[in-house]
């Protein structure tokens, strides 16, 4: 059974955009399916059809980037598995690695902007820090049948802002077990809270 077709039988072809464009979509709006697919792509790049092989590639990369991998637990690409964990130290180590790369500005542009776009569109919109903080949101929410509510397991925001001296600062604000509410309002409020923390950090650094 052939695994390809002769060029003469081609009717149409689709050329994928550069991965940086896809990364922008994943990071701006938390496209979790795309984040999970990233692990699969790492495996394919190494010639494997087993998606879990992508984690070995990721571990090698994190070690080279100077990230304390013993402070990271990851079972998927989006960080949504119940066992997934990352300490603030490990997250900021990763962010500092990117800040030293020549494509840092390009990576930074992929992140949601406080009060402007992506998952931070409606966060801290009246703050002086609006448009000054670029960061990725993270949310872990579970149902509570007993309490008939949504329980916020974690709400996080990690990224960058520029200090008054022109340097870029990395930060990671995390709230664990932040109670919850009967609807998504509590989640949005927690998102606002970590955004206000980021805004306060920016103001302090000016």
Secondary structure as UniProt FT lines:
FT   HELIX           7..9
FT   HELIX           19..29
FT   HELIX           32..45
FT   TURN            46..47
FT   HELIX           51..53
FT   HELIX           54..64
FT   TURN            65..66
FT   HELIX           69..71
FT   STRAND          72..73
FT   TURN            82..83
FT   STRAND          85..86
FT   HELIX           88..99
FT   TURN            102..103
FT   HELIX           104..109
FT   TURN            114..116
FT   HELIX           118..120
FT   TURN            121..122
FT   TURN            125..126
FT   TURN            128..132
FT   STRAND          133..144
FT   TURN            145..148
FT   STRAND          149..162
FT   TURN            164..165
FT   STRAND          168..176
FT   STRAND          180..181
FT   HELIX           185..204
//
